């Protein structure tokens, strides 16, 4: 290979000498590539295309007064060798620019040398976004990896995948894309559930261990950003482990997609069904002519490689040399090839300062033309953003299944005009063959068969087990779960379009001594950690604080918080019961009608009034007895009218009294002992709630003092406390969520009643870790069972079977 390298350099110098006249200005250009690397063919492809571009350009532009003289160096897949080559070219050859190095890791070092020497460093293969804009003397004539992340995110959104695993190479090339890819996935509501980092020298054992780890996860969508050598090894091992089968989705970035045609047959077989993205190269006659000739010439000198199509890196190399040649012609004789001697013999990295480099850089940044790879236009030192091609690896070819543009999103074919609306519909794809040779798109997650069952955490507590009762068989140590929540959960899981194996795992709220060791908040937090529980089931209410670290399904039971108080009954055997209907209003009405009747009769007795000269006190006496003894001198007809009215009123009052007294003697009167929350707070009464519930903080927010809140472990304890009352060591009111309140009232029918407002809260739901892919499907199943009436039937059968009878019998409407 060293002989071929020397021969190629000699031929380039000879071609330059033969095509140059006496007035030709030579621009010295260094080329640093990995020419002997077994990891990637990009170096050999690039050098071949650079040589072809040099020949084609000066054959077409024979009248140009400038020539590029190429000085090739092999970086041997090493950062140190790349840096040494750059120092040699800058100090000894005194180059005006350097094409390369090949890898982002090498460029990361060499670009600083170019910045100090004022020599443009031009790379057609270093695509890491982290390289820009560190120095103005670095030019990226390749598409930055940051440009393709939106295309990848659009694919994820199109198939509604909620979780993605990123598999990347732990190099400058691999790490540079991570922040851009993570942000793009976040923008489409896809969570990165795991990042798998592979060193460039990863062994097969390391690859296997990482893949085994990913097999035990639920996520089945993988985005791979690796070099060719490491990426092909990953896919071979993935196929060996069964990860290239139904249910899996693999997306590879442009670096691996572009080199698909150059990989070996076993790697091609392993990558069947993979989706890839790469810059879309517009078809042209010039490209067809170049491709047919170049592939033949390349394979003749590189018989150990296969190449069915031109590589995008080769086309970028070709266009890079054309752009540099155009820029050199613009500079011409205006900038002589001068380097200021600024070299310190004791400084290993001392560099000569180029005066040609800055002028060449300015001319290159202004260069625009249509090359083999499309439009060549540098924006902020980077190649302008182009559309992307979405391909599907099937057989030995890459089938185009769609295109992506920044303005229009995904479409089956490249749109001729700019599209105003952005689309990420999966209908815009052509038929995709997924791993396992199926056309059914993976849903993006699976319950891993090789992993453990879905661990459902259930609260174990001594009381309040009306909705979920958890017991452990002392002989078999088997967890026995029963109740409303369990039956709803079983029905929901059965309604899913796929089977999920699961098992119940207890979460104790109290230790054997009765001391509190857990709560609902703790259980939900444990689920978020995924150490012992994958989900939580029970009478778990959705709250704002819990939703911070867990995702909840739609509620399967109603929400709301209210209170109950003891009922006070009137004593029907009280001797003063007959006086109770005589309310103040009744007494006032009777007295008013009596006085008006007496006044009417007194006024009618005009003869008596005019002849009577008695004192005013005697007139008052007459008013009092006139309704009973009218006397003489009063008009009979008017008197009858007044007396009939009085008799009607008296009869009405008598009927009202009789009805009220009869009601009190036949039906017990129910009265709550407390009617208002403010009354409880003002009196400083004790209130109770369930131990381990969120209601303690809820009551504090309502205005209750924490010292006035008592918690209980069972309904029986609450009943005893309500019976005692606050003054005797109990409570005046009990607060809980509506399902528990209804269950409480159904158990103690006629003893308590609901008072006060019902505060709105969410209902009972299942808790899962953040970003769990099963939440959406389970929520849809809950909605389906709610509409079908199945959840209502379970509720009526297990929870409130006696509720209606209790309410209609003991609580008046």
VOGU-3710 file (C-alpha; in Angstrom, 3 decimals, decimal comma):
1> xxxxxxxxxx> 0,000/0,000/0,000  2,917/2,375/0,721  4,238/1,786/-2,820  0,811/2,592/-4,291  0,656/5,756/-2,191  4,064/6,939/-3,455  3,112/6,052/-7,006  -0,163/7,971/-6,751  1,588/11,050/-5,357  4,184/10,890/-8,145
11> xxxxxxxxxx> 1,454/10,662/-10,776  -0,345/13,666/-9,278  2,871/15,715/-9,339  3,567/14,607/-12,913  0,055/15,518/-14,013  0,442/18,936/-12,420  3,806/19,509/-14,086  2,610/18,476/-17,513  -0,519/20,604/-17,337  1,254/23,673/-15,977
21> xxxxxxxxxx> 2,822/26,445/-17,940  5,631/28,733/-16,931  3,167/31,275/-15,491  1,193/28,732/-13,494  0,792/29,426/-9,762  0,882/26,263/-7,690  -1,145/25,925/-4,495  0,195/23,279/-2,180  -2,620/21,139/-0,745  -2,106/18,471/1,904
31> xxxxxxxxxx> -4,319/15,372/2,005  -4,545/13,395/5,261  -6,614/10,194/5,154  -6,683/6,712/6,683  -5,471/4,764/3,667  -4,611/1,454/5,339  -7,528/1,327/7,760  -9,533/-1,859/7,943  -12,260/-0,059/9,896  -13,542/2,096/7,049
41> xxxxxxxxxx> -13,054/2,361/3,262  -13,751/6,121/3,299  -10,051/7,024/3,088  -9,378/5,023/-0,063  -12,677/6,102/-1,626  -11,911/9,739/-0,858  -8,389/9,681/-2,238  -9,573/7,974/-5,416  -12,263/10,614/-5,936  -9,826/13,435/-5,186
51> xxxxxxxxxx> -7,485/12,100/-7,849  -10,341/11,756/-10,313  -11,589/15,274/-9,521  -8,089/16,725/-9,990  -7,798/15,078/-13,388  -11,298/16,018/-14,524  -11,110/19,623/-13,349  -7,861/20,562/-15,068  -8,773/18,617/-18,185  -11,866/20,795/-18,415
61> xxxxxxxxxx> -10,151/24,054/-17,320  -6,887/23,987/-19,237  -6,740/27,761/-19,368  -6,567/28,175/-15,580  -3,428/29,872/-14,307  -3,433/28,040/-10,996  -2,912/24,426/-10,094  -3,461/22,419/-6,936  -0,521/20,230/-6,005  -1,638/17,384/-3,736
71> xxxxxxxxxx> 0,614/15,982/-1,009  -0,900/12,782/0,395  -0,260/11,516/3,906  -1,564/8,378/5,628  -2,864/8,991/9,157  -2,993/5,235/9,849  -6,250/5,488/11,765  -4,414/7,430/14,499  -4,851/10,887/15,974  -1,111/11,206/16,609
81> xxxxxxxxxx> -0,216/10,218/13,056  -2,763/12,702/11,713  -1,284/15,469/13,876  2,280/14,539/12,831  1,264/14,570/9,178  -0,347/17,990/9,598  2,770/19,408/11,269  4,939/18,049/8,450  2,688/19,519/5,770  2,438/22,912/7,485
91> xxxxxxxxxx> 6,113/23,388/8,365  7,987/21,455/5,696  5,717/21,403/2,649  4,198/24,787/3,545  0,753/23,862/2,293  -1,930/26,470/1,681  -4,740/24,153/2,777  -5,310/20,609/4,036  -8,050/18,252/2,898  -8,827/15,968/5,811
101> xxxxxxxxxx> -8,239/14,408/8,223  -10,800/11,673/7,777  -12,251/11,242/11,277  -13,830/13,737/13,631  -11,436/12,720/16,425  -8,450/13,579/14,216  -9,998/16,804/12,977  -10,648/17,849/16,571  -6,871/18,177/17,016  -5,680/19,171/13,552
111> xxxxxxxxxx> -8,154/22,062/13,215  -6,374/23,861/16,045  -3,092/23,566/14,132  -4,766/25,003/11,059  -6,159/27,865/13,110  -2,708/28,743/14,442  -1,118/28,531/10,980  -4,036/30,326/9,240  -4,436/27,354/6,899  -7,950/26,084/6,015
121> xxxxxxxxxx> -8,653/22,534/7,197  -11,268/21,068/4,851  -12,935/17,769/5,697  -15,409/15,916/3,487  -15,808/13,026/5,959  -15,747/14,459/9,523  -19,450/14,952/10,212  -19,591/15,541/13,979  -21,617/18,675/14,856  -19,238/19,430/17,731
131> xxxxxxxxxx> -16,519/20,534/15,275  -18,371/23,702/14,257  -17,909/26,587/14,988  -14,741/26,074/17,037  -12,449/27,777/14,519  -13,106/29,768/11,339  -10,331/27,840/9,563  -12,261/24,565/9,664  -14,642/23,914/6,768  -17,051/20,970/6,740
141> xxxxxxxxxx> -17,775/20,086/3,120  -19,959/17,226/4,330  -23,450/17,244/5,787  -23,269/17,668/9,554  -24,770/14,791/11,526  -27,017/17,362/13,191  -28,888/17,737/9,887  -30,196/14,176/9,865  -31,677/14,049/13,391  -34,928/15,694/12,283
151> xxxxxxxxxx> -35,383/13,025/9,602  -34,852/10,280/12,191  -37,259/11,950/14,633  -39,879/12,196/11,873  -39,678/8,429/11,328  -40,141/7,837/15,060  -43,123/10,177/15,152  -44,698/8,658/12,044  -44,927/5,249/13,722  -45,829/6,740/17,128
161> xxxxxxxxxx> -42,946/5,133/18,964  -42,774/6,569/22,474  -39,359/5,209/23,480  -36,038/4,883/21,687  -32,663/3,361/22,559  -29,643/5,191/21,129  -26,643/2,973/20,324  -23,545/4,986/19,539  -19,803/4,789/19,198  -17,852/6,366/22,048
171> xxxxxxxxxx> -15,783/8,665/19,862  -15,966/12,273/18,740  -18,024/11,048/15,799  -20,463/9,158/18,026  -20,810/11,616/20,895  -21,262/14,699/18,747  -24,761/13,767/17,560  -26,208/12,869/20,992  -27,528/16,249/22,194  -29,065/17,000/18,797
181> xxxxxxxxxx> -30,670/13,571/18,462  -32,001/13,604/22,035  -33,566/17,029/21,567  -35,125/16,046/18,236  -36,683/12,922/19,776  -37,938/14,935/22,723  -39,643/17,345/20,328  -41,734/14,447/18,958  -42,544/13,162/22,492  -40,229/10,172/22,247
191> xxxxxxxxxx> -38,175/9,395/25,330  -34,641/8,070/25,158  -35,024/5,113/27,502  -31,376/4,045/27,301  -28,084/5,146/25,767  -25,712/2,344/24,918  -22,118/3,472/24,430  -19,691/1,190/22,577  -15,932/1,806/22,575  -14,362/1,644/19,152
201> xxxxxxxxxx> -12,404/-1,430/20,231  -15,417/-3,215/21,765  -15,031/-6,982/21,975  -17,699/-9,450/20,935  -18,329/-10,237/24,604  -18,953/-6,569/25,328  -21,358/-6,298/22,383  -23,227/-9,418/23,535  -23,597/-8,169/27,109  -24,989/-4,826/25,956
211> xxxxxxxxxx> -27,430/-6,489/23,581  -28,578/-8,913/26,287  -29,217/-5,922/28,532  -31,327/-4,284/25,826  -33,258/-7,505/25,244  -34,533/-7,346/28,836  -35,902/-3,836/28,261  -39,308/-3,029/26,843  -38,073/-0,691/24,111  -37,726/-2,243/20,674
221> xxxxxxxxxx> -36,700/0,814/18,634  -32,952/1,314/18,198  -31,124/4,199/16,520  -27,558/3,210/15,630  -24,831/5,796/15,040  -21,570/3,938/14,408  -18,715/3,526/11,991  -18,891/0,737/9,438  -16,608/-1,748/11,194  -18,279/-1,517/14,603
231> xxxxxxxxxx> -21,792/-1,207/13,174  -21,554/-4,364/11,075  -20,276/-6,341/14,071  -23,217/-5,052/16,117  -25,772/-6,217/13,557  -24,166/-9,635/13,152  -24,374/-10,182/16,899  -27,930/-8,792/17,001  -29,037/-11,320/14,399  -27,300/-14,080/16,323
241> xxxxxxxxxx> -29,250/-13,151/19,467  -32,587/-12,952/17,651  -32,912/-9,177/17,730  -33,404/-8,878/13,959  -36,846/-10,496/14,112  -40,494/-9,432/14,327  -41,200/-6,578/16,702  -37,820/-4,873/16,369  -37,152/-1,593/14,556  -33,644/-0,454/13,643
251> xxxxxxxxxx> -32,661/2,927/12,217  -29,083/3,693/11,155  -27,567/7,096/10,480  -26,068/8,228/7,189  -22,493/7,100/7,885  -23,501/3,441/8,005  -26,291/3,748/5,447  -23,994/5,160/2,784  -21,514/2,293/3,048  -24,115/-0,502/2,864
261> xxxxxxxxxx> -23,004/-1,400/-0,661  -19,413/-1,913/0,452  -20,006/-4,310/3,363  -19,629/-8,089/3,272  -22,455/-10,525/2,555  -22,893/-11,667/6,192  -23,353/-8,064/7,308  -25,860/-7,478/4,518  -27,838/-10,515/5,700  -27,762/-9,261/9,282
271> xxxxxxxxxx> -29,125/-5,827/8,336  -32,278/-7,003/6,557  -35,262/-4,783/7,388  -33,168/-1,913/8,731  -34,172/1,672/7,924  -31,485/4,181/7,077  -31,208/7,862/6,275  -28,656/9,533/4,029  -28,403/12,795/2,059  -30,421/12,707/-1,133
281> xxxxxxxxxx> -28,157/12,941/-4,168  -29,977/14,441/-7,179  -29,655/12,374/-10,331  -27,743/13,889/-13,251  -25,982/12,787/-16,423  -22,655/13,925/-15,010  -23,158/11,710/-11,974  -24,049/8,673/-14,100  -20,957/9,112/-16,291  -18,707/9,591/-13,296
291> xxxxxxxxxx> -20,154/6,608/-11,392  -19,743/4,107/-14,219  -16,096/5,052/-14,857  -15,053/5,579/-11,258  -16,409/2,279/-9,913  -14,448/0,316/-12,554  -11,238/2,233/-11,868  -11,642/1,960/-8,105  -12,272/-1,789/-8,088  -9,221/-2,363/-10,304
301> xxxxxxxxxx> -6,919/-0,766/-7,723  -8,870/-2,024/-4,683  -9,665/-5,616/-5,473  -10,219/-6,473/-1,803  -13,317/-4,263/-1,718  -16,766/-4,394/-3,286  -18,470/-1,249/-4,490  -21,835/-1,316/-6,254  -22,561/2,407/-6,015  -20,703/5,627/-5,474
311> xxxxxxxxxx> -20,332/6,773/-1,904  -21,595/10,136/-0,739  -18,198/10,661/0,892  -16,526/10,144/-2,475  -18,843/12,666/-4,147  -18,206/15,190/-1,362  -14,443/14,647/-1,863  -14,844/15,223/-5,603  -16,823/18,449/-5,083  -14,401/19,609/-2,370
321> xxxxxxxxxx> -11,435/19,536/-4,734  -13,420/21,341/-7,433  -14,431/24,039/-4,959  -10,853/24,422/-3,734  -9,552/24,639/-7,308  -12,117/27,338/-8,121  -11,157/29,265/-4,990  -7,449/28,998/-5,853  -8,127/30,416/-9,320  -9,955/33,385/-7,778
331> xxxxxxxxxx> -7,053/34,072/-5,457  -4,519/33,633/-8,320  -1,474/35,829/-8,054  -3,066/38,293/-5,608  -1,930/36,286/-2,607  1,598/34,969/-2,989  2,500/31,668/-1,434  4,231/33,175/1,584  4,641/31,736/5,056  5,978/33,881/7,871
341> xxxxxxxxxx> 8,737/32,088/9,693  7,360/31,882/13,216  8,948/28,558/14,067  10,664/28,083/17,399  13,081/25,182/17,218  12,283/24,283/20,834  8,510/24,302/20,335  7,257/21,059/18,814  3,995/22,671/17,696  5,441/25,971/16,428
351> xxxxxxxxxx> 3,949/26,727/13,007  4,628/28,972/10,027  1,864/31,537/9,475  0,379/31,411/5,976  -0,636/34,594/4,175  -2,305/32,683/1,361  -4,539/30,672/3,667  -6,878/33,522/4,757  -7,427/34,621/1,151  -8,051/31,074/0,052
361> xxxxxxxxxx> -10,514/30,652/2,915  -12,514/33,733/1,898  -12,666/32,608/-1,723  -13,722/29,092/-0,748  -16,575/30,323/1,465  -17,926/32,310/-1,487  -17,715/29,425/-3,948  -21,051/28,118/-5,226  -21,711/25,605/-7,973  -23,666/22,432/-8,746
371> xxxxxxxxxx> -21,460/19,427/-8,169  -21,948/15,691/-8,350  -23,455/15,637/-4,842  -25,792/18,536/-5,566  -25,526/22,200/-4,771  -22,231/23,197/-3,194  -22,893/26,120/-0,898  -21,172/26,704/2,424  -23,225/28,274/5,221  -21,226/29,190/8,333
381> xxxxxxxxxx> -18,471/26,848/7,231  -20,816/23,892/6,654  -22,381/22,356/3,599  -25,916/23,600/3,090  -28,746/21,429/4,465  -30,186/19,082/1,825  -33,160/16,668/1,735  -32,656/13,164/3,073  -33,420/9,830/1,528  -35,060/7,154/3,701
391> xxxxxxxxxx> -34,042/3,673/2,573  -34,927/0,128/3,557  -32,267/-2,601/3,468  -33,846/-5,495/1,575  -31,721/-8,153/-0,061  -28,519/-6,611/-1,361  -30,001/-3,205/-2,172  -31,284/-0,120/-0,411  -34,917/0,472/-1,396  -36,020/4,072/-1,192
401> xxxxxxxxxx> -39,216/4,146/0,895  -39,519/7,899/1,339  -37,810/11,256/1,392  -37,562/13,923/4,050  -37,235/17,661/3,571  -36,916/20,352/6,243  -40,020/22,139/4,956  -42,329/19,265/4,020  -41,357/16,381/6,272  -41,879/12,867/4,951
411> xxxxxxxxxx> -43,175/12,118/1,463  -43,069/9,126/-0,877  -41,225/11,092/-3,514  -39,147/14,248/-3,443  -41,615/17,129/-3,921  -40,924/19,360/-6,900  -42,191/22,469/-5,133  -41,837/23,718/-1,580  -44,578/22,272/0,629  -46,123/24,615/3,160
421> xxxxxxxxxx> -47,393/21,877/5,494  -45,085/19,557/7,411  -46,142/15,893/7,418  -44,991/12,938/9,512  -47,701/10,484/8,517  -46,692/6,847/8,071  -49,016/6,793/5,070  -46,364/8,822/3,252  -44,001/5,845/3,247  -43,870/3,261/0,564
431> xxxxxxxxxx> -44,024/-0,393/1,635  -41,403/-1,133/4,291  -40,031/-4,610/4,933  -39,271/-4,780/8,661  -36,953/-7,221/10,441  -38,486/-10,674/10,284  -39,585/-10,029/6,662  -42,927/-8,524/7,677  -44,761/-5,449/6,446  -46,439/-4,899/9,830
441> xxxxxxxxxx> -44,767/-1,981/11,574  -43,409/-2,757/15,063  -45,300/-1,059/17,873  -41,973/-0,095/19,403  -42,032/-2,070/22,625  -42,543/-5,557/23,971  -42,690/-7,209/27,332  -39,367/-9,060/27,141  -39,900/-12,817/27,021  -36,365/-13,470/28,156
451> xxxxxxxxxx> -36,763/-11,038/31,038  -38,934/-11,148/34,135  -42,676/-10,807/34,205  -44,232/-7,399/34,713  -44,033/-6,867/38,466  -47,244/-5,309/39,785  -46,803/-3,717/43,193  -49,880/-4,075/45,440  -50,293/-2,374/48,850  -50,452/-4,767/51,797
461> xxxxxxxxxx> -52,245/-3,213/54,792  -54,490/-4,373/57,655  -57,527/-2,312/56,726  -59,298/-0,407/53,952  -59,185/-3,527/51,806  -62,611/-3,047/50,281  -61,112/-2,432/46,818  -57,978/-4,550/46,964  -57,215/-7,245/49,492  -53,679/-8,639/49,617
471> xxxxxxxxxx> -52,773/-11,738/51,588  -49,770/-14,068/51,653  -50,390/-17,770/52,049  -48,227/-18,779/55,049  -47,671/-22,278/53,653  -46,866/-21,554/50,016  -45,790/-17,906/50,399  -47,943/-17,141/47,356  -49,417/-13,654/47,065  -53,221/-13,819/46,930
481> xxxxxxxxxx> -54,922/-10,712/45,545  -58,674/-10,123/45,320  -61,147/-7,281/45,097  -62,506/-4,690/42,733  -59,155/-3,254/41,568  -57,777/-6,714/40,832  -60,800/-7,741/38,758  -60,686/-4,484/36,806  -56,961/-4,958/36,156  -57,431/-8,540/34,990
491> xxxxxxxxxx> -60,214/-7,431/32,648  -58,092/-4,607/31,250  -55,095/-6,868/30,607  -57,358/-9,403/28,921  -58,723/-6,650/26,663  -55,269/-5,731/25,337  -54,531/-6,885/21,778  -51,453/-8,732/23,053  -50,529/-10,783/26,092  -48,449/-9,333/28,922
501> xxxxxxxxxx> -47,249/-11,769/31,580  -47,417/-10,253/35,036  -47,177/-11,161/38,690  -48,156/-9,448/41,939  -45,518/-8,246/44,373  -46,515/-6,983/47,810  -45,583/-3,596/49,189  -46,231/-3,558/52,991  -47,474/-0,361/54,593  -46,778/-1,630/58,142
511> xxxxxxxxxx> -44,186/-3,909/59,698  -45,129/-6,885/61,921  -45,086/-4,578/64,949  -47,698/-2,300/63,383  -45,328/0,581/62,708  -45,818/2,471/59,466  -43,110/1,714/56,879  -44,753/2,779/53,632  -47,414/4,846/51,920  -49,070/5,266/48,541
521> xxxxxxxxxx> -46,589/8,013/47,645  -43,691/5,695/48,481  -45,194/2,903/46,372  -45,544/5,163/43,335  -41,988/6,401/43,798  -40,720/2,809/43,989  -42,410/2,164/40,650  -40,503/5,058/39,094  -37,216/3,467/40,192  -38,155/0,136/38,536
531> xxxxxxxxxx> -35,996/-1,760/41,017  -38,723/-3,960/42,501  -41,917/-2,865/40,760  -42,842/-2,187/37,130  -46,332/-0,890/37,955  -48,634/-0,292/40,935  -52,239/-1,412/41,397  -54,745/-0,455/44,067  -56,806/2,421/45,348  -54,139/4,847/44,120
541> xxxxxxxxxx> -55,399/8,349/43,387  -53,750/10,454/40,696  -52,176/13,530/42,272  -49,984/16,291/40,904  -47,018/15,335/43,086  -47,176/11,666/42,080  -47,427/12,467/38,382  -44,019/14,157/38,548  -42,219/10,821/38,747  -44,774/8,354/37,346
551> xxxxxxxxxx> -47,230/8,049/34,473  -50,839/7,119/35,231  -53,462/5,455/33,094  -56,923/6,903/32,751  -58,905/6,516/36,008  -60,992/3,371/36,383  -62,897/4,663/39,437  -64,459/8,037/40,226  -62,575/10,736/42,074  -63,463/13,387/44,620
561> xxxxxxxxxx> -62,889/13,957/48,330  -65,690/14,526/50,841  -66,479/13,998/54,525  -68,980/12,073/56,635  -70,273/12,844/60,135  -72,542/10,981/62,563  -76,302/11,391/62,175  -78,376/12,897/65,029  -81,938/11,509/65,455  -84,837/13,297/67,183
571> xxxxxxxxxx> -86,443/11,501/70,187  -90,086/10,734/69,331  -90,849/9,837/72,976  -90,088/13,336/74,206  -93,152/14,769/76,104  -92,567/18,138/74,502  -92,750/16,731/70,983  -96,166/18,352/70,428  -94,554/21,756/70,891  -91,916/21,243/68,214
581> xxxxxxxxxx> -94,237/21,970/65,238  -95,041/25,331/66,822  -92,182/27,173/65,296  -91,597/30,901/65,576  -92,941/31,394/62,098  -96,196/29,599/62,963  -96,690/31,621/66,160  -96,013/34,881/64,312  -98,470/34,029/61,532  -101,211/33,130/63,983
591> xxxxxxxxxx> -100,773/36,319/66,008  -100,739/38,512/62,885  -104,003/37,123/61,491  -105,641/37,350/64,921  -104,817/41,029/65,323  -105,903/41,932/61,790  -109,199/40,099/62,316  -109,862/41,905/65,603  -109,065/45,293/64,073  -111,417/44,593/61,184
601> xxxxxxxxxx> -114,298/43,727/63,528  -113,589/46,694/65,766  -113,608/49,111/62,838  -116,906/47,659/61,653  -118,509/48,432/64,977  -118,894/52,073/64,061  -121,946/52,708/66,214  -120,252/51,480/69,319  -117,049/53,300/68,627  -118,767/56,670/68,025
611> xxxxxxxxxx> -120,943/56,503/71,150  -118,391/55,004/73,435  -116,292/57,481/75,283  -114,235/54,956/77,193  -110,529/55,217/77,745  -108,070/53,902/75,058  -107,270/50,874/77,219  -110,918/49,783/77,041  -110,767/49,990/73,232  -107,812/47,590/73,276
621> xxxxxxxxxx> -109,834/45,173/75,374  -112,711/45,336/72,908  -110,264/44,532/70,047  -109,156/41,402/71,910  -112,652/39,993/72,586  -114,482/41,231/69,426  -113,358/38,211/67,358  -115,117/35,984/69,904  -118,008/38,283/71,054  -118,760/40,801/68,319
631> xxxxxxxxxx> -121,616/42,453/70,136  -124,305/44,635/68,594  -124,245/47,348/66,018  -122,050/45,596/63,501  -123,124/44,949/59,939  -124,016/41,246/59,719  -122,853/40,737/56,134  -119,438/42,248/56,750  -119,108/40,375/59,992  -119,761/37,079/58,225
641> xxxxxxxxxx> -117,072/37,854/55,653  -114,481/38,568/58,346  -115,388/35,529/60,402  -115,270/33,221/57,349  -111,767/34,489/56,575  -110,688/33,972/60,155  -112,134/30,459/60,153  -110,233/29,626/56,920  -106,928/30,834/58,373  -107,516/28,986/61,609
651> xxxxxxxxxx> -108,258/25,768/59,696  -105,088/26,198/57,607  -102,942/26,723/60,695  -104,483/23,712/62,356  -103,789/21,497/59,291  -100,191/22,636/59,136  -99,625/21,897/62,793  -101,302/18,497/62,529  -99,247/17,440/59,487  -95,993/18,514/61,071
661> xxxxxxxxxx> -96,761/16,744/64,343  -97,806/13,566/62,515  -94,592/13,576/60,503  -92,482/13,914/63,602  -94,324/11,098/65,348  -94,035/8,663/62,407  -90,629/9,397/60,749  -87,321/9,957/62,515  -85,630/13,243/61,742  -81,978/12,951/60,537
671> xxxxxxxxxx> -79,590/15,788/61,269  -75,813/15,891/60,779  -73,806/16,627/63,870  -71,602/19,025/61,838  -72,782/20,933/58,791  -69,772/22,979/57,676  -66,002/22,532/57,285  -65,434/26,009/58,651  -67,287/24,977/61,776  -64,868/22,074/62,269
681> xxxxxxxxxx> -61,822/24,320/61,844  -63,285/27,046/64,088  -64,157/24,607/66,863  -60,744/22,940/66,647  -62,388/19,543/66,189  -60,382/16,479/65,276  -60,872/14,977/61,828  -59,700/11,617/60,556  -58,476/10,049/57,349  -56,826/6,909/56,034
691> xxxxxxxxxx> -53,266/6,041/57,104  -50,737/6,396/54,277  -53,065/8,459/52,087  -52,406/11,767/50,362  -55,335/13,241/52,322  -53,227/14,418/55,258  -51,581/17,091/53,106  -54,923/17,669/51,397  -56,606/18,490/54,732  -53,747/20,768/55,721
701> xxxxxxxxxx> -54,288/22,674/52,481  -57,987/22,988/53,404  -56,994/24,816/56,587  -56,878/22,070/59,218  -54,047/22,090/61,720  -51,860/19,005/61,344  -52,209/18,326/65,087  -55,980/18,003/64,585  -55,693/15,297/61,934  -55,776/11,663/63,018
711> xxxxxxxxxx> -55,070/8,692/60,745  -56,556/5,218/60,968  -55,702/1,790/59,629  -59,229/0,419/59,101  -62,873/1,335/58,694  -63,609/-0,176/62,100  -61,169/2,194/63,771  -62,800/5,139/61,990  -66,290/4,041/63,114  -65,135/3,833/66,708
721> xxxxxxxxxx> -63,505/7,272/66,509  -66,611/8,878/64,995  -68,767/7,310/67,688  -66,586/8,759/70,450  -66,361/12,242/68,949  -63,615/14,817/69,341  -64,242/15,457/73,037  -63,778/11,805/73,967  -60,609/11,071/71,996  -62,244/10,441/68,643
731> xxxxxxxxxx> -63,052/12,593/65,627  -65,943/14,761/64,514  -65,643/14,041/60,804  -63,923/11,552/58,526  -62,440/12,511/55,133  -61,718/10,135/52,256  -62,097/9,709/48,522  -65,623/9,040/47,262  -65,205/5,307/46,579  -64,105/4,701/50,165
741> xxxxxxxxxx> -66,809/7,015/51,528  -69,503/5,108/49,658  -68,102/1,809/50,883  -68,048/3,193/54,427  -71,684/4,309/54,233  -72,758/1,006/52,772  -71,123/-0,845/55,680  -72,538/1,447/58,373  -75,902/2,087/56,815  -77,927/4,848/58,454
751> xxxxxxxxxx> -75,263/5,805/60,977  -73,389/8,478/59,016  -74,087/10,933/56,235  -72,113/13,045/53,760  -71,777/16,748/54,568  -69,977/19,628/52,959  -68,766/20,015/49,371  -67,137/17,313/47,263  -63,642/18,467/46,327  -62,648/17,460/42,816
761> xxxxxxxxxx> -59,714/15,065/42,449  -58,739/12,422/39,924  -59,824/8,845/40,519  -58,049/5,515/41,024  -55,536/4,603/38,299  -52,605/2,332/37,541  -49,133/3,797/38,023  -46,238/3,091/35,632  -42,710/4,458/35,252  -42,308/7,644/33,264
771> xxxxxxxxxx> -42,525/7,004/29,544  -43,868/3,472/29,869  -45,168/2,390/26,450  -48,056/0,341/27,885  -49,835/3,315/29,475  -51,575/4,395/26,266  -52,810/0,896/25,418  -54,046/0,224/28,952  -55,842/3,586/29,015  -57,578/2,687/25,767
781> xxxxxxxxxx> -58,600/-0,654/27,264  -60,013/1,098/30,348  -62,029/3,411/28,110  -63,327/0,438/26,141  -64,408/-1,458/29,289  -66,030/1,683/30,694  -68,085/2,172/27,526  -69,044/-1,511/27,499  -70,306/-1,307/31,075  -67,946/-4,030/32,330
791> xxxxxxxxxx> -66,243/-1,811/34,923  -69,657/-0,604/36,166  -70,843/-4,200/36,527  -67,743/-5,105/38,572  -68,247/-2,024/40,735  -71,894/-2,767/41,483  -71,179/-6,422/42,164  -68,200/-5,986/44,480  -68,366/-2,514/45,985  -71,792/-0,947/46,361
801> xxxxxxxxxx> -74,294/-3,799/46,176  -76,247/-2,557/49,228  -75,652/1,150/48,695  -78,923/2,033/46,981  -81,056/0,183/49,534  -79,212/1,846/52,400  -79,625/5,350/51,003  -83,293/5,017/50,080  -84,181/3,480/53,439  -82,360/5,772/55,833
811> xxx> -81,672/9,084/54,110  -84,640/11,264/53,183  -84,733/13,039/49,886
//
